Amino acid sequence: MMITINDPTKANKFATLFQNLRVFTQEVFIVLEEEKLYIQCMDTSHISMLEISIDKSWFDNYMPPKSDTFGISTALLNKVFHTHKQGQSIELHLDDEHLHIHYLNGKKKEKVFKLKLMDIDSETLGIPEQEYNVKLNIETKAFKSIVDELSLFSDTTTIHCTDENIGFHAQNDMCETCTNITNEKTISYNVSDEVHTTFNLKYLQLFCQFNKVSDKINIHMSNDLPLRFEYTLNDNSYVCFYLAPKMDDDEYDYD
């Protein structure tokens, strides 16, 4: 198996993505399909899910000899990709026991890593197609700023969406605040039915840590459904999070 990323912007995004996996999960199961690289995992509380799908066309070379899978420590990936420098291309090789990661400047290998694989029991969950009542496309920095500010006042935010406005509400024993986003402040915004739902801000902050992957976020919401939070890499590639709404038991069945 060999995967290469020569484009500097894509190499930085790839390094950032795999460096940040540690904030979501301790270990990850990576699937190399014929047409794409795929990851799916849940956080330890089973409140949120991460799904990564990178089409083979996104890479400069994507040559898995066959469909393959492997598990690896995200703490280890974090350390390795933390050393990636601007301008270095990335080359990945896989054998039966190790993942080899090379950083190159032109054809010269500047850094070489040999990472031991892990045995991970993993089962891919079915994510049903959903029709969402709210579809919001917003700049990543703008949304991250809203979430960070709300987190100063509460652990949760209630989002109220109408045709005219999106309101983010947070409160504690001493203070109550609401941040409103009008149509003019979004890239695109569509509401087919009013939505009023509550989410844990800790997870929204966690999702925003991947902000360097894309400068825009697609957010889909409906009452009583997990929020879909998506960074788009290209037409066929994405990094997507699902977050269950705040309920009495904080659970949602993804099956």
Protein Blocks (a to p, Z undefined) as FASTA:
>chain_A
ZZddfblklmmmmmmmmmmmmmmpmbdcddddfkbccdddddfkomaccdddddfklpmb
dcdfbdcdddddfklmmmmmmmpcghiacdddddfkbccddddehjacfbdcdddddddd
dddddddddddfbdcdddfklmmmmmmmmmmmocbdcddddfkbccdddddfkbccdddd
dfklpmbdcdfbdcdddddfklmmmmmmmmmmpccdcddddehiacdddddfblmbccdd
ddddddfkopacfZZ
